[in-house]
């Protein structure tokens, strides 16, 4: 099993997941992952400081506002937001962070379409947080045909390698 597969399994073994970046105004990959986590039986916390509810569930402004500490955090937001969320994760002692990038885990890919912040990746590693710097949980958690194809293509292209941790 590859390192990314092991890391994805470790992340998906967590029971309480905060999903940062959900949106009520448009359908996003973040919304898809929230639904996939919820449908798979996870306790899921929606995080977005601009909304109070998401799909009928409470939405929290930050990680510290959730009713209980999440075990893991999935982020699909701008890299500047990722920096803030990772600092919150450090402060709360959260040990699993997944930063979304649709193109895989290779640094520099899709720079204008990624949640990955290299500074946040370094902060995770310095603080013992297992970080997945790219790709998408939907490629690993009950993936649909399109997400299976993306995972296979990114693996073939060498875009699913993770260094560090």
Buried (B, 14 or more C-beta within 10 A) or exposed (E): EEBBEEBBEBBBEBEBBBBBBBBBEEEBBBBBBBBBBBEEEBBBBBBBEEBEEBEEEEBBEBBEBBEEBBBBBBBBBBBEBBBBBBBBBBEBEBBBBBBBBBBBBBEEBBEEEBBBBEEBBBBBBEBEBBBBBBBBBBBBBEBEEEBEEBBEEBBEEEBBBBEEB
